Amino acid sequence: MSINFPLLLVIAVAVCGALALFDLVFLAPRRRAAIDQYQGQVDQPDEAVVERLNKEPLLVEYGKSFFPVLAIVLVLRSFLVEPFQIPSGSMKPTLEVGDFILVNKFAYGIRLPVLDTKIIEVDDPQRGDVMVFRYPSDPNINYIKRVVGLAGDHIRYSSDKRLFVNGKPVAEQLLGEESGSLGSVALYQERLGEMEHLIRKEMHRYRVEPGREWVVPEGHYFMMGDNRDNSNDSRYWNDPNIPKPLLGMVPDRNIVGKAFAVWMSWPDPKLRNLPNFSRVGLIH
């Protein structure tokens, strides 16, 4: 079952805020009036009675206590920074399974929570950015990939595992074999736009048929994982409900934010290992 956490958070803030407002406008004046009436009736007011008359209902007490905390979380999560954990190896070697990352929510514009309507323009995704977005076929699922194609770009991925943007091969340099791979996995340094990063290729594995090409429509982005042969990305998405020209593309409205840092790693809690900070740093 998929849980819409932003919606639940907005509802929780609204309910707690409504309880606090109801207390401020209606209940608190009644408590003060009851205390004034009691104090006017006795010469020596009993502090225990005054405390009882001034006591807030339990639901109101909880609402007022949680409201500022939830409101701060809502603002931080919706407009500033949101944490995510990497669940798969599709972005290796840039991101490993179990990495905890931070995502800049305002890098590509300020959006309203839940509605995801952009209200303030800031910047657009750039080729080479690592971006979190909602999967077009199921917006309840968040994906993380690298921006490869911008609006108007012509993208081609050849049978020999070369990426072409607008007819030109993307610059890459072989760094060597992945440790322990016996030559089956190669690591490259790739340059997309102004961004240099590592990519991983399984030299004896072929998933995409030769000659596949895409043209990125306006307001959309073409995404690929750095683990080129183990990534469910724009090259492979197939949804009969999405028109063919938009198939594999991520619309601007699905953008969550720009991934910018790893702050902790915890590869497999089931093994009872401890979180570590060996991979802490900026994401390139």
PyRosetta script that sets phi, psi and omega in degrees:
from pyrosetta import init, pose_from_sequence

init()
pose = pose_from_sequence("MSINFPLLLVIAVAVCGALALFDLVFLAPRRRAAIDQYQGQVDQPDEAVVERLNKEPLLVEYGKSFFPVLAIVLVLRSFLVEPFQIPSGSMKPTLEVGDFILVNKFAYGIRLPVLDTKIIEVDDPQRGDVMVFRYPSDPNINYIKRVVGLAGDHIRYSSDKRLFVNGKPVAEQLLGEESGSLGSVALYQERLGEMEHLIRKEMHRYRVEPGREWVVPEGHYFMMGDNRDNSNDSRYWNDPNIPKPLLGMVPDRNIVGKAFAVWMSWPDPKLRNLPNFSRVGLIH")
pose.set_psi(1, 131.2)
pose.set_omega(1, -179.9)
pose.set_phi(2, -91.2)
pose.set_psi(2, 131.1)
pose.set_omega(2, -178.9)
pose.set_phi(3, -106.5)
pose.set_psi(3, 126.9)
pose.set_omega(3, 178.4)
pose.set_phi(4, -86.2)
pose.set_psi(4, 86.8)
pose.set_omega(4, -175.0)
pose.set_phi(5, -63.1)
pose.set_psi(5, -43.2)
pose.set_omega(5, 178.3)
pose.set_phi(6, -56.3)
pose.set_psi(6, -40.9)
pose.set_omega(6, 179.2)
pose.set_phi(7, -65.4)
pose.set_psi(7, -44.2)
pose.set_omega(7, 178.5)
pose.set_phi(8, -61.2)
pose.set_psi(8, -39.7)
pose.set_omega(8, -179.9)
pose.set_phi(9, -65.7)
pose.set_psi(9, -42.8)
pose.set_omega(9, 178.3)
pose.set_phi(10, -62.5)
pose.set_psi(10, -43.0)
pose.set_omega(10, 179.2)
pose.set_phi(11, -63.2)
pose.set_psi(11, -43.2)
pose.set_omega(11, -179.5)
pose.set_phi(12, -62.3)
pose.set_psi(12, -42.9)
pose.set_omega(12, 178.4)
pose.set_phi(13, -64.0)
pose.set_psi(13, -42.2)
pose.set_omega(13, -179.3)
pose.set_phi(14, -64.5)
pose.set_psi(14, -43.2)
pose.set_omega(14, -179.3)
pose.set_phi(15, -66.0)
pose.set_psi(15, -47.0)
pose.set_omega(15, -179.9)
pose.set_phi(16, -64.6)
pose.set_psi(16, -38.9)
pose.set_omega(16, 177.8)
pose.set_phi(17, -65.5)
pose.set_psi(17, -39.0)
pose.set_omega(17, 178.9)
pose.set_phi(18, -66.0)
pose.set_psi(18, -38.9)
pose.set_omega(18, 178.1)
pose.set_phi(19, -64.8)
pose.set_psi(19, -42.6)
pose.set_omega(19, 179.1)
pose.set_phi(20, -64.5)
pose.set_psi(20, -40.7)
pose.set_omega(20, 179.7)
pose.set_phi(21, -68.1)
pose.set_psi(21, -41.2)
pose.set_omega(21, 178.8)
pose.set_phi(22, -61.4)
pose.set_psi(22, -40.7)
pose.set_omega(22, 178.5)
pose.set_phi(23, -65.5)
pose.set_psi(23, -43.8)
pose.set_omega(23, -177.9)
pose.set_phi(24, -62.3)
pose.set_psi(24, -41.4)
pose.set_omega(24, -173.3)
pose.set_phi(25, -85.5)
pose.set_psi(25, -39.2)
pose.set_omega(25, -171.6)
pose.set_phi(26, -113.2)
pose.set_psi(26, -52.5)
pose.set_omega(26, -170.5)
pose.set_phi(27, -75.7)
pose.set_psi(27, -44.5)
pose.set_omega(27, -178.3)
pose.set_phi(28, -59.8)
pose.set_psi(28, -45.0)
pose.set_omega(28, 176.1)
pose.set_phi(29, -59.7)
pose.set_psi(29, -35.9)
pose.set_omega(29, 178.2)
pose.set_phi(30, -66.6)
pose.set_psi(30, -40.1)
pose.set_omega(30, 178.6)
pose.set_phi(31, -64.3)
pose.set_psi(31, -42.8)
pose.set_omega(31, 179.7)
pose.set_phi(32, -63.9)
pose.set_psi(32, -39.5)
pose.set_omega(32, 178.7)
pose.set_phi(33, -65.2)
pose.set_psi(33, -39.8)
pose.set_omega(33, 179.3)
pose.set_phi(34, -65.7)
pose.set_psi(34, -38.5)
pose.set_omega(34, 178.5)
pose.set_phi(35, -67.1)
pose.set_psi(35, -43.7)
pose.set_omega(35, 179.0)
pose.set_phi(36, -61.2)
pose.set_psi(36, -41.1)
pose.set_omega(36, -179.9)
pose.set_phi(37, -64.3)
pose.set_psi(37, -44.4)
pose.set_omega(37, 179.7)
pose.set_phi(38, -63.7)
pose.set_psi(38, -45.2)
pose.set_omega(38, -178.7)
pose.set_phi(39, -65.4)
pose.set_psi(39, -26.8)
pose.set_omega(39, 177.8)
pose.set_phi(40, -77.5)
pose.set_psi(40, -15.2)
pose.set_omega(40, -176.8)
pose.set_phi(41, -95.7)
pose.set_psi(41, -14.5)
pose.set_omega(41, -177.0)
pose.set_phi(42, -126.5)
pose.set_psi(42, 154.0)
pose.set_omega(42, 178.1)
pose.set_phi(43, -80.0)
pose.set_psi(43, -38.4)
pose.set_omega(43, -178.1)
pose.set_phi(44, -125.0)
pose.set_psi(44, 93.0)
pose.set_omega(44, -177.9)
pose.set_phi(45, -59.9)
pose.set_psi(45, 139.0)
pose.set_omega(45, 175.9)
pose.set_phi(46, -83.4)
pose.set_psi(46, 122.5)
pose.set_omega(46, -176.9)
pose.set_phi(47, -62.0)
pose.set_psi(47, -33.3)
pose.set_omega(47, 179.2)
pose.set_phi(48, -65.1)
pose.set_psi(48, -38.5)
pose.set_omega(48, 178.6)
pose.set_phi(49, -68.5)
pose.set_psi(49, -42.9)
pose.set_omega(49, 178.8)
pose.set_phi(50, -60.9)
pose.set_psi(50, -42.8)
pose.set_omega(50, 179.5)
pose.set_phi(51, -63.7)
pose.set_psi(51, -39.4)
pose.set_omega(51, 179.6)
pose.set_phi(52, -67.0)
pose.set_psi(52, -41.4)
pose.set_omega(52, 179.1)
pose.set_phi(53, -66.3)
pose.set_psi(53, -27.6)
pose.set_omega(53, -177.1)
pose.set_phi(54, -92.0)
pose.set_psi(54, -2.3)
pose.set_omega(54, -176.5)
pose.set_phi(55, -70.2)
pose.set_psi(55, 132.4)
pose.set_omega(55, 179.1)
pose.set_phi(56, -78.0)
pose.set_psi(56, 147.5)
pose.set_omega(56, 171.3)
pose.set_phi(57, -56.3)
pose.set_psi(57, 146.4)
pose.set_omega(57, -175.0)
pose.set_phi(58, -57.2)
pose.set_psi(58, -42.1)
pose.set_omega(58, -178.7)
pose.set_phi(59, -63.5)
pose.set_psi(59, -41.4)
pose.set_omega(59, 178.1)
pose.set_phi(60, -65.6)
pose.set_psi(60, -41.2)
pose.set_omega(60, -179.8)
pose.set_phi(61, -59.7)
pose.set_psi(61, -45.5)
pose.set_omega(61, 178.3)
pose.set_phi(62, -65.0)
pose.set_psi(62, -43.3)
pose.set_omega(62, -179.7)
pose.set_phi(63, -60.2)
pose.set_psi(63, -45.0)
pose.set_omega(63, -179.9)
pose.set_phi(64, -67.9)
pose.set_psi(64, -32.0)
pose.set_omega(64, 180.0)
pose.set_phi(65, -72.4)
pose.set_psi(65, -41.8)
pose.set_omega(65, -175.9)
pose.set_phi(66, -82.2)
pose.set_psi(66, -24.4)
pose.set_omega(66, -173.1)
pose.set_phi(67, -55.6)
pose.set_psi(67, -52.5)
pose.set_omega(67, -178.0)
pose.set_phi(68, -64.0)
pose.set_psi(68, -36.3)
pose.set_omega(68, 179.9)
pose.set_phi(69, -65.9)
pose.set_psi(69, -48.9)
pose.set_omega(69, -179.4)
pose.set_phi(70, -65.3)
pose.set_psi(70, -36.8)
pose.set_omega(70, 179.5)
pose.set_phi(71, -64.6)
pose.set_psi(71, -41.5)
pose.set_omega(71, 178.0)
pose.set_phi(72, -64.7)
pose.set_psi(72, -43.4)
pose.set_omega(72, 177.9)
pose.set_phi(73, -60.8)
pose.set_psi(73, -42.9)
pose.set_omega(73, -179.9)
pose.set_phi(74, -60.7)
pose.set_psi(74, -45.9)
pose.set_omega(74, -179.4)
pose.set_phi(75, -64.6)
pose.set_psi(75, -47.4)
pose.set_omega(75, -179.2)
pose.set_phi(76, -61.9)
pose.set_psi(76, -46.5)
pose.set_omega(76, -175.2)
pose.set_phi(77, -71.7)
pose.set_psi(77, -34.0)
pose.set_omega(77, -174.8)
pose.set_phi(78, -85.0)
pose.set_psi(78, -33.1)
pose.set_omega(78, -170.8)
pose.set_phi(79, -120.4)
pose.set_psi(79, -14.9)
pose.set_omega(79, -175.2)
pose.set_phi(80, -118.1)
pose.set_psi(80, -77.2)
pose.set_omega(80, -174.5)
pose.set_phi(81, -138.1)
pose.set_psi(81, 138.7)
pose.set_omega(81, 177.1)
pose.set_phi(82, -128.3)
pose.set_psi(82, 133.9)
pose.set_omega(82, 178.2)
pose.set_phi(83, -86.1)
pose.set_psi(83, 147.6)
pose.set_omega(83, 174.2)
pose.set_phi(84, -139.9)
pose.set_psi(84, 159.1)
pose.set_omega(84, 172.3)
pose.set_phi(85, -117.6)
pose.set_psi(85, 137.7)
pose.set_omega(85, -178.9)
pose.set_phi(86, -78.5)
pose.set_psi(86, 119.2)
pose.set_omega(86, -175.0)
pose.set_phi(87, -94.5)
pose.set_psi(87, -14.1)
pose.set_omega(87, -174.2)
pose.set_phi(88, -139.8)
pose.set_psi(88, 173.9)
pose.set_omega(88, -178.1)
pose.set_phi(89, -96.1)
pose.set_psi(89, 20.3)
pose.set_omega(89, -174.7)
pose.set_phi(90, -67.7)
pose.set_psi(90, -17.7)
pose.set_omega(90, -179.9)
pose.set_phi(91, -109.7)
pose.set_psi(91, 14.1)
pose.set_omega(91, 175.1)
pose.set_phi(92, -64.3)
pose.set_psi(92, 145.0)
pose.set_omega(92, 3.1)
pose.set_phi(93, -89.9)
pose.set_psi(93, 2.2)
pose.set_omega(93, -179.0)
pose.set_phi(94, -64.5)
pose.set_psi(94, -45.8)
pose.set_omega(94, -179.7)
pose.set_phi(95, -129.2)
pose.set_psi(95, 135.2)
pose.set_omega(95, -179.3)
pose.set_phi(96, -103.5)
pose.set_psi(96, 158.5)
pose.set_omega(96, 176.0)
pose.set_phi(97, -58.6)
pose.set_psi(97, 130.1)
pose.set_omega(97, 179.7)
pose.set_phi(98, 94.5)
pose.set_psi(98, -4.1)
pose.set_omega(98, 175.2)
pose.set_phi(99, -67.0)
pose.set_psi(99, 135.6)
pose.set_omega(99, 172.4)
pose.set_phi(100, -99.6)
pose.set_psi(100, 122.1)
pose.set_omega(100, -173.9)
pose.set_phi(101, -118.0)
pose.set_psi(101, 162.7)
pose.set_omega(101, 174.2)
pose.set_phi(102, -113.1)
pose.set_psi(102, 137.8)
pose.set_omega(102, -177.4)
pose.set_phi(103, -119.0)
pose.set_psi(103, 125.1)
pose.set_omega(103, 177.9)
pose.set_phi(104, -75.6)
pose.set_psi(104, 115.0)
pose.set_omega(104, -175.4)
pose.set_phi(105, -85.6)
pose.set_psi(105, -13.2)
pose.set_omega(105, -177.0)
pose.set_phi(106, -108.7)
pose.set_psi(106, -0.3)
pose.set_omega(106, -176.9)
pose.set_phi(107, -59.9)
pose.set_psi(107, -36.5)
pose.set_omega(107, -176.9)
pose.set_phi(108, -109.7)
pose.set_psi(108, 22.4)
pose.set_omega(108, 178.2)
pose.set_phi(109, 115.8)
pose.set_psi(109, 149.8)
pose.set_omega(109, 178.7)
pose.set_phi(110, -86.1)
pose.set_psi(110, 125.6)
pose.set_omega(110, -177.9)
pose.set_phi(111, -121.4)
pose.set_psi(111, 146.4)
pose.set_omega(111, 176.6)
pose.set_phi(112, -71.2)
pose.set_psi(112, 137.1)
pose.set_omega(112, 177.1)
pose.set_phi(113, -63.3)
pose.set_psi(113, 148.9)
pose.set_omega(113, -180.0)
pose.set_phi(114, 71.8)
pose.set_psi(114, -56.5)
pose.set_omega(114, -178.8)
pose.set_phi(115, -73.0)
pose.set_psi(115, -27.9)
pose.set_omega(115, -179.9)
pose.set_phi(116, 58.2)
pose.set_psi(116, 27.9)
pose.set_omega(116, 177.2)
pose.set_phi(117, -84.8)
pose.set_psi(117, 126.1)
pose.set_omega(117, -179.6)
pose.set_phi(118, -74.7)
pose.set_psi(118, 123.9)
pose.set_omega(118, -177.6)
pose.set_phi(119, -109.9)
pose.set_psi(119, -20.3)
pose.set_omega(119, 178.0)
pose.set_phi(120, -137.5)
pose.set_psi(120, 123.7)
pose.set_omega(120, 176.8)
pose.set_phi(121, -77.1)
pose.set_psi(121, 134.1)
pose.set_omega(121, 176.5)
pose.set_phi(122, -121.8)
pose.set_psi(122, -64.6)
pose.set_omega(122, 179.6)
pose.set_phi(123, -157.2)
pose.set_psi(123, 168.2)
pose.set_omega(123, 177.7)
pose.set_phi(124, -108.0)
pose.set_psi(124, 154.2)
pose.set_omega(124, 175.1)
pose.set_phi(125, -57.6)
pose.set_psi(125, 142.3)
pose.set_omega(125, 178.6)
pose.set_phi(126, -109.8)
pose.set_psi(126, 151.4)
pose.set_omega(126, 177.8)
pose.set_phi(127, -58.6)
pose.set_psi(127, 125.7)
pose.set_omega(127, -178.3)
pose.set_phi(128, 105.4)
pose.set_psi(128, -15.1)
pose.set_omega(128, 178.5)
pose.set_phi(129, -65.8)
pose.set_psi(129, 146.9)
pose.set_omega(129, 170.6)
pose.set_phi(130, -95.4)
pose.set_psi(130, 118.0)
pose.set_omega(130, -168.8)
pose.set_phi(131, -125.3)
pose.set_psi(131, 139.2)
pose.set_omega(131, 171.8)
pose.set_phi(132, -96.9)
pose.set_psi(132, 135.8)
pose.set_omega(132, -177.5)
pose.set_phi(133, -150.0)
pose.set_psi(133, 163.8)
pose.set_omega(133, 176.5)
pose.set_phi(134, -87.1)
pose.set_psi(134, 130.1)
pose.set_omega(134, -177.8)
pose.set_phi(135, -57.5)
pose.set_psi(135, 123.5)
pose.set_omega(135, -175.0)
pose.set_phi(136, -54.5)
pose.set_psi(136, -35.8)
pose.set_omega(136, -178.4)
pose.set_phi(137, -79.6)
pose.set_psi(137, -18.2)
pose.set_omega(137, 178.0)
pose.set_phi(138, -151.9)
pose.set_psi(138, 89.9)
pose.set_omega(138, -175.5)
pose.set_phi(139, -62.0)
pose.set_psi(139, -8.3)
pose.set_omega(139, 177.0)
pose.set_phi(140, -79.6)
pose.set_psi(140, -9.1)
pose.set_omega(140, -178.7)
pose.set_phi(141, -106.8)
pose.set_psi(141, 130.1)
pose.set_omega(141, 176.9)
pose.set_phi(142, -93.1)
pose.set_psi(142, 135.7)
pose.set_omega(142, 175.8)
pose.set_phi(143, -117.1)
pose.set_psi(143, 157.1)
pose.set_omega(143, 171.8)
pose.set_phi(144, -132.2)
pose.set_psi(144, 124.8)
pose.set_omega(144, 179.7)
pose.set_phi(145, -146.9)
pose.set_psi(145, 179.4)
pose.set_omega(145, 177.5)
pose.set_phi(146, -101.7)
pose.set_psi(146, 139.1)
pose.set_omega(146, 178.0)
pose.set_phi(147, -72.6)
pose.set_psi(147, 118.1)
pose.set_omega(147, -179.7)
pose.set_phi(148, -107.7)
pose.set_psi(148, -41.2)
pose.set_omega(148, -176.7)
pose.set_phi(149, -122.9)
pose.set_psi(149, 135.1)
pose.set_omega(149, 175.5)
pose.set_phi(150, -104.3)
pose.set_psi(150, 172.8)
pose.set_omega(150, -178.8)
pose.set_phi(151, -53.9)
pose.set_psi(151, 129.4)
pose.set_omega(151, 179.0)
pose.set_phi(152, 90.5)
pose.set_psi(152, -11.5)
pose.set_omega(152, -179.3)
pose.set_phi(153, -71.2)
pose.set_psi(153, 145.5)
pose.set_omega(153, 173.3)
pose.set_phi(154, -104.3)
pose.set_psi(154, 116.8)
pose.set_omega(154, -175.5)
pose.set_phi(155, -110.1)
pose.set_psi(155, 135.6)
pose.set_omega(155, 174.4)
pose.set_phi(156, -138.0)
pose.set_psi(156, 136.9)
pose.set_omega(156, 174.8)
pose.set_phi(157, -121.6)
pose.set_psi(157, 113.9)
pose.set_omega(157, -169.6)
pose.set_phi(158, -83.8)
pose.set_psi(158, 170.5)
pose.set_omega(158, -179.0)
pose.set_phi(159, -68.6)
pose.set_psi(159, -19.5)
pose.set_omega(159, 177.6)
pose.set_phi(160, -98.4)
pose.set_psi(160, 22.6)
pose.set_omega(160, 172.9)
pose.set_phi(161, 66.3)
pose.set_psi(161, 38.0)
pose.set_omega(161, 175.3)
pose.set_phi(162, -109.6)
pose.set_psi(162, 138.1)
pose.set_omega(162, 179.3)
pose.set_phi(163, -98.6)
pose.set_psi(163, 130.1)
pose.set_omega(163, 178.4)
pose.set_phi(164, -119.8)
pose.set_psi(164, 133.6)
pose.set_omega(164, 175.2)
pose.set_phi(165, -121.6)
pose.set_psi(165, 118.3)
pose.set_omega(165, -178.5)
pose.set_phi(166, 55.6)
pose.set_psi(166, 42.0)
pose.set_omega(166, 174.7)
pose.set_phi(167, 83.3)
pose.set_psi(167, -6.5)
pose.set_omega(167, -178.0)
pose.set_phi(168, -110.3)
pose.set_psi(168, 135.0)
pose.set_omega(168, 178.1)
pose.set_phi(169, -67.4)
pose.set_psi(169, 136.7)
pose.set_omega(169, 177.2)
pose.set_phi(170, -71.3)
pose.set_psi(170, 131.7)
pose.set_omega(170, -176.6)
pose.set_phi(171, -62.7)
pose.set_psi(171, 130.9)
pose.set_omega(171, 176.9)
pose.set_phi(172, -145.8)
pose.set_psi(172, 150.5)
pose.set_omega(172, -179.3)
pose.set_phi(173, -132.2)
pose.set_psi(173, 126.4)
pose.set_omega(173, 179.7)
pose.set_phi(174, -68.9)
pose.set_psi(174, 127.3)
pose.set_omega(174, 179.4)
pose.set_phi(175, -100.4)
pose.set_psi(175, -27.0)
pose.set_omega(175, 179.9)
pose.set_phi(176, 142.1)
pose.set_psi(176, -173.0)
pose.set_omega(176, -178.7)
pose.set_phi(177, -83.1)
pose.set_psi(177, 149.6)
pose.set_omega(177, 172.7)
pose.set_phi(178, -71.0)
pose.set_psi(178, 138.4)
pose.set_omega(178, -177.5)
pose.set_phi(179, -54.9)
pose.set_psi(179, 126.6)
pose.set_omega(179, 177.6)
pose.set_phi(180, 80.5)
pose.set_psi(180, 7.2)
pose.set_omega(180, -175.1)
pose.set_phi(181, -90.5)
pose.set_psi(181, -8.4)
pose.set_omega(181, -178.5)
pose.set_phi(182, 55.2)
pose.set_psi(182, 36.3)
pose.set_omega(182, 175.3)
pose.set_phi(183, 84.7)
pose.set_psi(183, -1.7)
pose.set_omega(183, -176.7)
pose.set_phi(184, -84.3)
pose.set_psi(184, -17.9)
pose.set_omega(184, -178.9)
pose.set_phi(185, -124.9)
pose.set_psi(185, 130.0)
pose.set_omega(185, -179.9)
pose.set_phi(186, -117.3)
pose.set_psi(186, 142.9)
pose.set_omega(186, 176.0)
pose.set_phi(187, -105.7)
pose.set_psi(187, 134.5)
pose.set_omega(187, 179.6)
pose.set_phi(188, -125.5)
pose.set_psi(188, 152.4)
pose.set_omega(188, 167.4)
pose.set_phi(189, -100.3)
pose.set_psi(189, 120.4)
pose.set_omega(189, -176.1)
pose.set_phi(190, -112.2)
pose.set_psi(190, 149.0)
pose.set_omega(190, 177.6)
pose.set_phi(191, -121.4)
pose.set_psi(191, 113.9)
pose.set_omega(191, 177.1)
pose.set_phi(192, -115.1)
pose.set_psi(192, 113.1)
pose.set_omega(192, -175.8)
pose.set_phi(193, 63.1)
pose.set_psi(193, -123.9)
pose.set_omega(193, 178.3)
pose.set_phi(194, -96.1)
pose.set_psi(194, 3.4)
pose.set_omega(194, -172.4)
pose.set_phi(195, -103.3)
pose.set_psi(195, 126.1)
pose.set_omega(195, 172.1)
pose.set_phi(196, -106.3)
pose.set_psi(196, 135.8)
pose.set_omega(196, -176.3)
pose.set_phi(197, -156.4)
pose.set_psi(197, 169.2)
pose.set_omega(197, 179.4)
pose.set_phi(198, -93.8)
pose.set_psi(198, 144.8)
pose.set_omega(198, 172.4)
pose.set_phi(199, -129.8)
pose.set_psi(199, 162.5)
pose.set_omega(199, -175.2)
pose.set_phi(200, -127.0)
pose.set_psi(200, 130.6)
pose.set_omega(200, 178.5)
pose.set_phi(201, -127.4)
pose.set_psi(201, 133.3)
pose.set_omega(201, 172.6)
pose.set_phi(202, -92.4)
pose.set_psi(202, 108.0)
pose.set_omega(202, -166.4)
pose.set_phi(203, -67.5)
pose.set_psi(203, -20.6)
pose.set_omega(203, -177.8)
pose.set_phi(204, -109.7)
pose.set_psi(204, 19.0)
pose.set_omega(204, 179.7)
pose.set_phi(205, -123.2)
pose.set_psi(205, 131.8)
pose.set_omega(205, -179.1)
pose.set_phi(206, -128.8)
pose.set_psi(206, 120.5)
pose.set_omega(206, -177.8)
pose.set_phi(207, -112.0)
pose.set_psi(207, -28.2)
pose.set_omega(207, -173.1)
pose.set_phi(208, -107.9)
pose.set_psi(208, 133.2)
pose.set_omega(208, -178.5)
pose.set_phi(209, -69.0)
pose.set_psi(209, 150.0)
pose.set_omega(209, -177.2)
pose.set_phi(210, -59.3)
pose.set_psi(210, 146.8)
pose.set_omega(210, 170.4)
pose.set_phi(211, 80.1)
pose.set_psi(211, 13.4)
pose.set_omega(211, 179.0)
pose.set_phi(212, -74.3)
pose.set_psi(212, 135.0)
pose.set_omega(212, -177.5)
pose.set_phi(213, -138.7)
pose.set_psi(213, 152.7)
pose.set_omega(213, -179.3)
pose.set_phi(214, -140.3)
pose.set_psi(214, 148.6)
pose.set_omega(214, 171.0)
pose.set_phi(215, -118.3)
pose.set_psi(215, 125.3)
pose.set_omega(215, -174.1)
pose.set_phi(216, -81.7)
pose.set_psi(216, 121.4)
pose.set_omega(216, 179.8)
pose.set_phi(217, -71.8)
pose.set_psi(217, 164.4)
pose.set_omega(217, 176.8)
pose.set_phi(218, -60.8)
pose.set_psi(218, 138.1)
pose.set_omega(218, 177.8)
pose.set_phi(219, 76.6)
pose.set_psi(219, 15.6)
pose.set_omega(219, -178.8)
pose.set_phi(220, -132.7)
pose.set_psi(220, 167.7)
pose.set_omega(220, -178.4)
pose.set_phi(221, -139.3)
pose.set_psi(221, 147.3)
pose.set_omega(221, 177.5)
pose.set_phi(222, -104.2)
pose.set_psi(222, 125.1)
pose.set_omega(222, -171.0)
pose.set_phi(223, -117.5)
pose.set_psi(223, 142.8)
pose.set_omega(223, 175.2)
pose.set_phi(224, -140.2)
pose.set_psi(224, 148.6)
pose.set_omega(224, 174.9)
pose.set_phi(225, -84.3)
pose.set_psi(225, 151.6)
pose.set_omega(225, 178.3)
pose.set_phi(226, -70.4)
pose.set_psi(226, -24.2)
pose.set_omega(226, 174.1)
pose.set_phi(227, -86.7)
pose.set_psi(227, 80.0)
pose.set_omega(227, -162.5)
pose.set_phi(228, -57.3)
pose.set_psi(228, -28.6)
pose.set_omega(228, -177.6)
pose.set_phi(229, -103.5)
pose.set_psi(229, 7.5)
pose.set_omega(229, 177.1)
pose.set_phi(230, -139.9)
pose.set_psi(230, 54.5)
pose.set_omega(230, -178.3)
pose.set_phi(231, -142.7)
pose.set_psi(231, 124.4)
pose.set_omega(231, 173.7)
pose.set_phi(232, -86.0)
pose.set_psi(232, 95.8)
pose.set_omega(232, -173.2)
pose.set_phi(233, -133.2)
pose.set_psi(233, -162.7)
pose.set_omega(233, -173.2)
pose.set_phi(234, -56.3)
pose.set_psi(234, -24.3)
pose.set_omega(234, -179.2)
pose.set_phi(235, -69.0)
pose.set_psi(235, -24.6)
pose.set_omega(235, -168.0)
pose.set_phi(236, -120.7)
pose.set_psi(236, -8.9)
pose.set_omega(236, -177.9)
pose.set_phi(237, -63.5)
pose.set_psi(237, 136.1)
pose.set_omega(237, -178.3)
pose.set_phi(238, -142.6)
pose.set_psi(238, 103.1)
pose.set_omega(238, -177.3)
pose.set_phi(239, -129.5)
pose.set_psi(239, 115.0)
pose.set_omega(239, -177.9)
pose.set_phi(240, -63.9)
pose.set_psi(240, -16.6)
pose.set_omega(240, -179.6)
pose.set_phi(241, -85.7)
pose.set_psi(241, -6.5)
pose.set_omega(241, -179.9)
pose.set_phi(242, -105.1)
pose.set_psi(242, 128.7)
pose.set_omega(242, 178.9)
pose.set_phi(243, -55.3)
pose.set_psi(243, 145.0)
pose.set_omega(243, -174.1)
pose.set_phi(244, -55.3)
pose.set_psi(244, -42.0)
pose.set_omega(244, 179.8)
pose.set_phi(245, -63.0)
pose.set_psi(245, -21.8)
pose.set_omega(245, -178.4)
pose.set_phi(246, -101.3)
pose.set_psi(246, -2.3)
pose.set_omega(246, -176.8)
pose.set_phi(247, -65.0)
pose.set_psi(247, 126.4)
pose.set_omega(247, -179.6)
pose.set_phi(248, 90.0)
pose.set_psi(248, -5.3)
pose.set_omega(248, -176.9)
pose.set_phi(249, -98.0)
pose.set_psi(249, 148.7)
pose.set_omega(249, 177.0)
pose.set_phi(250, -103.7)
pose.set_psi(250, 115.8)
pose.set_omega(250, 179.0)
pose.set_phi(251, -72.0)
pose.set_psi(251, 152.5)
pose.set_omega(251, -178.3)
pose.set_phi(252, -56.1)
pose.set_psi(252, -34.2)
pose.set_omega(252, -177.0)
pose.set_phi(253, -67.1)
pose.set_psi(253, -15.7)
pose.set_omega(253, -178.7)
pose.set_phi(254, -90.8)
pose.set_psi(254, -1.5)
pose.set_omega(254, -177.0)
pose.set_phi(255, -69.0)
pose.set_psi(255, 134.3)
pose.set_omega(255, 174.8)
pose.set_phi(256, -100.2)
pose.set_psi(256, -46.9)
pose.set_omega(256, 179.1)
pose.set_phi(257, 167.3)
pose.set_psi(257, -178.2)
pose.set_omega(257, -177.4)
pose.set_phi(258, -101.0)
pose.set_psi(258, 121.6)
pose.set_omega(258, 176.8)
pose.set_phi(259, -73.7)
pose.set_psi(259, 128.8)
pose.set_omega(259, -175.0)
pose.set_phi(260, -129.2)
pose.set_psi(260, -13.4)
pose.set_omega(260, -177.7)
pose.set_phi(261, -157.5)
pose.set_psi(261, 148.6)
pose.set_omega(261, 168.2)
pose.set_phi(262, -100.3)
pose.set_psi(262, 127.7)
pose.set_omega(262, -178.5)
pose.set_phi(263, -113.6)
pose.set_psi(263, -11.7)
pose.set_omega(263, 177.5)
pose.set_phi(264, -168.4)
pose.set_psi(264, 156.2)
pose.set_omega(264, 174.8)
pose.set_phi(265, -130.9)
pose.set_psi(265, 140.1)
pose.set_omega(265, 177.0)
pose.set_phi(266, -147.8)
pose.set_psi(266, 82.0)
pose.set_omega(266, -169.6)
pose.set_phi(267, -56.7)
pose.set_psi(267, -47.7)
pose.set_omega(267, -176.5)
pose.set_phi(268, -151.0)
pose.set_psi(268, 91.1)
pose.set_omega(268, -179.9)
pose.set_phi(269, -58.9)
pose.set_psi(269, -24.4)
pose.set_omega(269, -179.0)
pose.set_phi(270, -64.1)
pose.set_psi(270, -24.4)
pose.set_omega(270, 178.8)
pose.set_phi(271, -82.5)
pose.set_psi(271, 2.5)
pose.set_omega(271, 179.0)
pose.set_phi(272, 63.2)
pose.set_psi(272, 27.0)
pose.set_omega(272, 173.2)
pose.set_phi(273, -85.3)
pose.set_psi(273, 165.6)
pose.set_omega(273, -176.2)
pose.set_phi(274, -98.0)
pose.set_psi(274, 153.0)
pose.set_omega(274, 173.4)
pose.set_phi(275, -59.5)
pose.set_psi(275, 151.7)
pose.set_omega(275, 177.8)
pose.set_phi(276, -135.6)
pose.set_psi(276, 164.8)
pose.set_omega(276, -175.6)
pose.set_phi(277, -120.7)
pose.set_psi(277, 23.4)
pose.set_omega(277, -176.9)
pose.set_phi(278, -70.6)
pose.set_psi(278, -21.7)
pose.set_omega(278, -177.3)
pose.set_phi(279, -105.6)
pose.set_psi(279, 11.6)
pose.set_omega(279, -179.9)
pose.set_phi(280, -61.0)
pose.set_psi(280, 132.3)
pose.set_omega(280, 178.4)
pose.set_phi(281, 161.6)
pose.set_psi(281, 177.0)
pose.set_omega(281, 178.6)
pose.set_phi(282, -74.8)
pose.set_psi(282, 150.2)
pose.set_omega(282, 179.2)
pose.set_phi(283, -92.7)
pose.set_psi(283, 129.2)
pose.set_omega(283, 178.9)
pose.set_phi(284, -113.8)
pose.dump_pdb("model.pdb")
